[in-house]
C-alpha cells in the first residue's frame, strides 16, 4: 500500500512553484524554443479575449520568460506546428505532441454532452464545404443575414465554426490579430504526430501525469477540472500510477486528497528573489480553492462582477514574491498614449506598504515594457 506523504503549506508551495516554472530551478531559456519548453511544462497556456493589458497567453509566458517576444508563439503555432489551439479547461495552446489526448474531449462535444449551444448540421456542412474548396477561412469571410440576439449575437456561420472546432473537424491554423483562421486538421497536424484515439484508461493516466507535472500537487477534482468523467476508470488510473510508484498521495497541512509526482519529492528548490505580476488566468492562480488553501490567498477576478459590487477593481492582478502573494494591483495599459496606469494597489495586512520597494518597481517597469508602455502612471489616490 502506498504511503501517504505529509507536507506543510510552505513545502507544498515550493513544489507547486517549481512545477510551474517560477523558481530558479526551472528556467526555460530565451528565444523561440523557450515557448515550446514552457507549454510542455505547463501542459496548456490559456487564451482569453480581455485586452485591458497584454492578452493572457502572452502575459503567462512573459512571467516565465522575461525576454519573451509575442511573435514567438505564432512561430510555434503556424510555422513549426509544435503547438495547437484547443479546449483544456478553457481555450488554450497545447503541445502538438499531445494531440491524441484531446480526442476524448472532442468526443464529449460530438456526443452533445457539453453546455455549448449546438449548430445547424446544414450550416456546418456548408462551412466545411467552403474550407475544403477555398482553404483557410475566418468567420467574417462567411456571409450571413443573421440578426443579432442569440448566443452573444453570433451569426450561424460562426456558431458552426465553433462547433466544428470543438468537435475536431476543423482546427485553428493561425490568427490574424486575434481572429481565428480555420483549416482542416490534415493540413495542420504534422505526419509525425500520433492521432490514434487513446483508451479512456490511457487518457486518464496522461491527464493525471501531465497535470501533476505542471501543477506539482493536485486533487482528483482539480485533475478532472470541468471534464466529464468515468469515476471507475479514473480511480483505476490513480491506482495503477500509485502501484508503479509514479504518484504518491499527499496530505497538505492536514488537508487530504492531494497527489504528487514521486520525482517531485525531496527536491532542493530555490525561489527567485523577485516580484512577479501574475495574470488572472495564470496556471498558478486559476485553481482558486488551492490558491486559498495552500497559498492563503483569496482571489477573485472582478471583471465578471457588476461594477458596484467590485472591491479591488475591474482587472486586479496578483503580486507574487517568492512563495507569498503580497497583494494585488488594478492595472490598465493605455497603449495609445504609451502609459501603464496603476489605478489601485492593495497590500495584505501582514505586509509592509510596498510602493517604494525596489523589487516592486522593477517588476512594474518590466511589466510596462511587456505591455509596450513607456510611462508608468500611478493614481493620485495611491
C-alpha distance (Angstrom), angle and dihedral (degrees) to the residues before:
residue distance angle dihedral
X1 . . .
X2 3.82 . .
X3 3.80 114.6 .
X4 3.80 115.0 -125.0
X5 3.81 114.6 -126.3
X6 3.81 120.4 -140.1
X7 3.81 118.9 -145.5
X8 3.78 135.5 179.6
X9 3.81 118.8 -127.1
X10 3.81 90.0 -108.0
X11 3.81 91.4 54.4
X12 3.80 92.3 46.7
X13 3.81 91.9 49.4
X14 3.80 92.0 55.6
X15 3.80 92.2 50.6
X16 3.80 91.9 48.5
X17 3.82 92.1 48.8
X18 3.80 90.6 47.8
X19 3.80 91.3 52.0
X20 3.79 89.7 47.2
X21 3.79 93.3 56.0
X22 3.81 92.9 -114.5
X23 3.81 101.0 120.3
X24 3.79 134.3 74.1
X25 3.79 88.9 -102.2
X26 3.82 97.7 63.2
X27 3.82 110.3 51.5
X28 3.80 120.4 161.1
X29 3.79 96.4 -159.2
X30 3.80 121.5 -135.2
X31 3.78 137.7 -75.6
X32 3.82 129.5 52.3
X33 3.82 93.3 -52.6
X34 3.80 89.5 64.9
X35 3.82 89.8 69.7
X36 3.79 95.1 63.8
X37 3.82 91.3 44.5
X38 3.81 90.3 53.1
X39 3.82 95.2 45.7
X40 3.81 91.0 47.2
X41 3.81 91.0 51.3
X42 3.80 95.3 45.1
X43 3.81 95.0 41.5
X44 3.80 90.9 -139.4
X45 3.80 140.1 11.6
X46 3.79 114.8 -144.5
X47 3.80 123.0 -126.8
X48 3.77 121.6 -149.6
X49 3.80 134.8 -179.7
X50 3.84 97.1 -136.9
X51 3.80 111.0 108.7
X52 3.83 103.6 178.7
X53 3.79 83.0 122.0
X54 3.82 129.0 3.6
X55 3.80 108.1 -44.2
X56 3.80 120.0 -85.3
X57 3.82 98.5 -105.5
X58 3.79 92.1 53.3
X59 3.82 91.8 43.9
X60 3.82 92.8 50.6
X61 3.81 92.5 50.9
X62 3.82 93.6 43.2
X63 3.82 89.8 55.4
X64 3.81 88.8 60.7
X65 3.82 99.5 31.7
X66 3.84 110.1 43.5
X67 3.83 92.0 -171.6
X68 3.82 90.8 52.0
X69 3.79 118.0 150.0
X70 3.82 117.6 -163.2
X71 3.83 91.5 -136.9
X72 3.81 91.0 65.4
X73 3.79 92.3 70.7
X74 3.82 92.3 54.3
X75 3.81 89.3 50.2
X76 3.80 92.2 55.1
X77 3.81 91.8 47.0
X78 3.80 102.9 39.2
X79 3.79 107.2 23.5
X80 3.80 107.3 30.8
X81 3.85 97.1 23.2
X82 3.80 91.1 -143.7
X83 3.80 93.2 133.3
X84 3.80 132.1 37.1
X85 3.78 138.4 -171.0
X86 3.76 122.1 -110.5
X87 3.77 143.0 123.5
X88 3.79 121.2 -63.3
X89 3.81 110.9 154.3
X90 3.82 82.1 -40.7
X91 3.81 136.7 -4.0
X92 3.79 105.9 -47.3
X93 3.78 150.5 157.1
X94 3.82 111.0 -105.4
X95 3.83 135.0 -176.0
X96 3.81 109.6 -91.0
X97 3.83 89.3 -141.5
X98 3.82 87.2 67.7
X99 3.82 95.2 50.5
X100 3.82 95.1 118.5
X101 3.81 90.7 61.5
X102 3.80 90.0 63.7
X103 3.81 90.9 61.7
X104 3.85 94.4 81.7
X105 3.81 87.6 53.7
X106 3.81 90.3 49.9
X107 3.81 88.0 51.8
X108 3.80 90.1 57.1
X109 3.81 88.7 57.9
X110 3.81 93.1 43.4
X111 3.80 89.4 52.4
X112 3.83 90.4 50.3
X113 3.81 92.0 -120.7
X114 3.79 92.5 136.4
X115 3.79 137.9 85.7
X116 3.78 97.7 -119.3
X117 3.80 115.8 109.4
X118 3.78 114.9 -103.7
X119 3.78 123.2 -118.7
X120 3.78 132.3 -135.9
X121 3.81 109.2 -87.2
X122 3.79 87.2 -142.0
X123 3.81 91.1 56.9
X124 3.81 90.2 47.3
X125 3.82 92.0 52.3
X126 3.80 91.3 49.6
X127 3.80 91.9 49.5
X128 3.82 91.5 48.5
X129 3.80 90.9 49.0
X130 3.80 92.1 54.5
X131 3.81 94.0 47.6
X132 3.81 91.2 49.0
X133 3.80 91.5 49.8
X134 3.80 101.9 35.4
X135 3.80 104.3 28.4
X136 3.83 126.8 -134.1
X137 3.82 114.3 13.6
X138 3.80 138.7 172.1
X139 3.80 126.6 -142.3
X140 3.81 95.8 -102.5
X141 3.81 89.1 61.4
X142 3.80 89.8 68.3
X143 3.79 113.9 84.8
X144 3.79 118.9 -135.9
X145 3.81 138.9 170.1
X146 3.80 89.7 -155.9
X147 3.80 115.3 142.5
X148 3.80 119.0 -139.9
X149 3.77 123.7 -101.6
X150 3.81 108.6 87.1
X151 3.83 131.6 86.9
X152 3.81 99.2 -13.7
X153 3.84 88.4 -35.9
X154 3.77 91.9 -69.9
X155 3.80 115.1 166.2
X156 3.83 117.2 -127.5
X157 3.81 94.1 -102.8
X158 3.80 91.9 55.4
X159 3.79 91.1 48.4
X160 3.82 88.9 49.2
X161 3.81 91.2 50.4
X162 3.80 91.7 49.1
X163 3.80 91.5 49.3
X164 3.81 92.4 47.2
X165 3.80 89.0 48.9
X166 3.82 93.1 50.6
X167 3.80 91.9 46.8
X168 3.82 90.7 49.4
X169 3.82 98.8 -115.8
X170 3.81 92.3 119.2
X171 3.79 132.3 23.3
X172 3.78 135.6 -157.4
X173 3.79 106.1 -97.0
X174 3.81 94.3 -173.3
X175 3.80 139.5 -52.8
X176 3.77 136.8 -95.8
X177 3.78 101.2 -148.4
X178 3.78 98.2 -43.4
X179 3.83 95.3 -31.2
X180 3.78 115.2 113.8
X181 3.81 117.7 -125.9
X182 3.80 111.3 -155.5
X183 3.79 130.4 -150.8
X184 3.81 139.5 161.3
X185 3.84 116.9 -73.7
X186 3.81 92.0 -123.0
X187 3.82 88.7 60.3
X188 3.82 91.9 52.7
X189 3.81 111.0 32.8
X190 3.83 111.5 80.6
X191 3.82 115.8 -122.5
X192 3.81 89.8 -118.8
X193 3.82 92.6 63.5
X194 3.82 117.9 98.4
X195 3.82 108.7 -123.4
X196 3.81 97.8 175.7
X197 3.79 113.3 127.5
X198 3.81 111.8 -111.7
X199 3.77 122.7 -132.7
X200 3.78 114.3 -105.5
X201 3.81 89.8 -105.9
X202 3.82 90.9 52.4
X203 3.80 89.7 47.9
X204 3.81 93.7 52.1
X205 3.81 92.5 45.7
X206 3.80 89.0 52.3
X207 3.80 91.7 45.6
X208 3.81 93.5 50.6
X209 3.81 94.6 46.0
X210 3.81 96.6 45.1
X211 3.81 93.3 44.5
X212 3.80 92.6 50.7
X213 3.81 90.6 43.0
X214 3.81 89.2 55.3
X215 3.79 101.3 34.3
X216 3.80 101.9 33.0
X217 3.80 94.5 -146.8
X218 3.81 126.7 29.3
X219 3.79 142.4 158.3
X220 3.82 122.4 -125.6
X221 3.81 88.7 -107.9
X222 3.80 90.8 54.5
X223 3.80 91.9 46.7
X224 3.80 91.0 53.6
X225 3.83 91.7 41.5
X226 3.83 107.5 172.7
X227 3.82 92.6 -23.4
X228 3.78 125.5 131.6
X229 3.77 105.4 -114.7
X230 3.77 145.5 -164.6
X231 3.80 100.3 -143.2
X232 3.80 94.8 -162.4
X233 3.82 94.3 54.2
X234 3.81 93.2 40.2
X235 3.81 90.3 53.6
X236 3.81 89.1 47.5
X237 3.82 88.7 55.0
X238 3.82 90.9 50.1
X239 3.80 90.2 49.1
X240 3.83 93.5 48.3
X241 3.82 93.0 50.7
X242 3.80 90.6 48.8
X243 3.80 91.2 49.3
X244 3.82 88.6 51.2
X245 3.84 88.0 49.4
X246 3.80 91.4 -124.6
X247 3.81 94.1 122.1
X248 3.79 132.6 29.9
X249 3.84 130.9 -159.3
X250 3.80 112.8 -114.8
X251 3.81 136.6 -160.8
X252 3.82 111.6 -154.7
X253 3.81 114.0 -160.4
X254 3.81 89.7 -27.1
X255 3.81 92.3 -50.6
X256 3.82 109.3 123.7
X257 3.78 137.4 -158.6
X258 3.82 100.2 66.5
X259 3.81 130.0 126.4
X260 3.81 132.7 -158.5
X261 3.81 135.8 -171.1
X262 3.79 110.5 -103.0
X263 3.81 89.8 -130.6
X264 3.82 90.2 63.1
X265 3.79 93.9 61.4
X266 3.83 119.8 100.8
X267 3.81 94.4 11.7
X268 3.80 118.6 154.0
X269 3.79 101.3 -132.7
X270 3.80 124.2 -170.1
X271 3.79 117.6 -159.5
X272 3.80 124.3 -140.4
X273 3.80 116.6 -105.8
X274 3.79 92.3 -137.0
X275 3.76 140.6 90.7
X276 3.78 120.6 -115.8
X277 3.79 128.4 -161.1
X278 3.79 105.3 -143.1
X279 3.77 132.2 -150.7
X280 3.84 116.2 -117.3
X281 3.82 85.1 -127.1
X282 3.80 95.4 49.3
X283 3.80 115.0 133.5
X284 3.81 88.7 -122.1
X285 3.81 96.1 58.2
X286 3.80 102.8 28.7
X287 3.83 92.0 91.7
X288 3.79 97.2 69.5
X289 3.82 97.0 -177.5
X290 3.80 93.7 53.5
X291 3.80 88.8 44.3
X292 3.79 89.4 56.5
X293 3.82 96.5 40.9
X294 3.81 99.6 44.8
X295 3.82 105.1 21.3
X296 3.81 93.6 32.8
X297 3.81 90.1 -133.4
X298 3.79 118.5 133.7
X299 3.80 105.3 -157.1
X300 3.80 134.0 174.8
X301 3.79 127.4 175.4
X302 3.79 101.9 -132.5
X303 3.81 101.9 -165.9
X304 3.82 86.9 93.1
X305 3.81 91.7 52.5
X306 3.85 122.5 85.0
X307 3.81 110.1 -95.3
X308 3.81 95.0 -114.8
X309 3.81 90.8 56.9
X310 3.80 97.1 51.0
X311 3.79 118.9 113.2
X312 3.79 102.8 -179.3
X313 3.79 105.0 22.6
X314 3.78 143.3 -93.3
X315 3.80 98.9 -62.8
X316 3.80 110.8 14.1
X317 3.81 115.7 175.2
X318 3.83 125.1 -150.8
X319 3.81 116.6 -119.4
X320 3.82 115.0 -143.5
X321 3.81 126.3 -164.7
X322 3.80 116.4 -178.6
X323 3.84 101.5 -48.7
X324 3.81 98.0 -23.8
X325 3.79 131.1 88.5
X326 3.81 102.5 -139.9
X327 3.79 98.2 -174.1
X328 3.79 142.5 -67.6
X329 3.79 139.3 -85.8
X330 3.80 129.9 -150.4
X331 3.81 106.6 -134.1
X332 3.79 139.2 178.1
X333 3.80 129.4 -177.1
X334 3.82 110.8 -138.4
X335 3.78 93.1 -164.9
X336 3.80 95.6 172.8
X337 3.80 89.8 65.1
X338 3.79 97.3 28.5
X339 3.80 93.5 -116.6
X340 3.78 130.0 138.9
X341 3.80 105.8 -153.5
X342 3.81 117.1 -150.3
X343 3.77 98.1 -163.9
X344 3.81 100.6 173.4
X345 3.80 138.5 0.6
X346 3.79 123.0 -156.2
X347 3.80 119.8 -173.0
X348 3.79 125.9 -170.6
X349 3.79 116.1 -102.6
X350 3.79 93.0 -115.3
X351 3.82 92.2 54.5
X352 3.78 128.3 80.9
X353 3.76 117.2 -117.3
X354 3.77 102.5 -81.8
X355 3.79 102.1 -166.8
X356 3.82 91.3 109.4
X357 3.80 96.4 41.0
X358 3.83 112.6 123.5
X359 3.80 93.3 -142.8
X360 3.79 90.0 53.4
X361 3.81 92.7 50.6
X362 3.77 90.8 47.5
X363 3.81 89.8 52.6
X364 3.82 91.4 49.0
X365 3.81 92.2 49.4
X366 3.81 92.4 50.5
X367 3.79 90.2 46.6
X368 3.83 91.5 50.2
X369 3.81 90.0 51.9
X370 3.81 90.4 49.6
X371 3.82 88.4 53.3
X372 3.83 91.4 49.1
X373 3.79 91.4 -114.1
X374 3.82 120.9 141.1
X375 3.80 96.5 -170.2
X376 3.80 133.7 52.9
X377 3.78 115.4 -151.3
X378 3.80 120.7 -169.7
X379 3.79 122.8 -157.1
X380 3.81 114.7 -102.8
X381 3.81 88.5 -127.3
X382 3.78 90.4 62.3
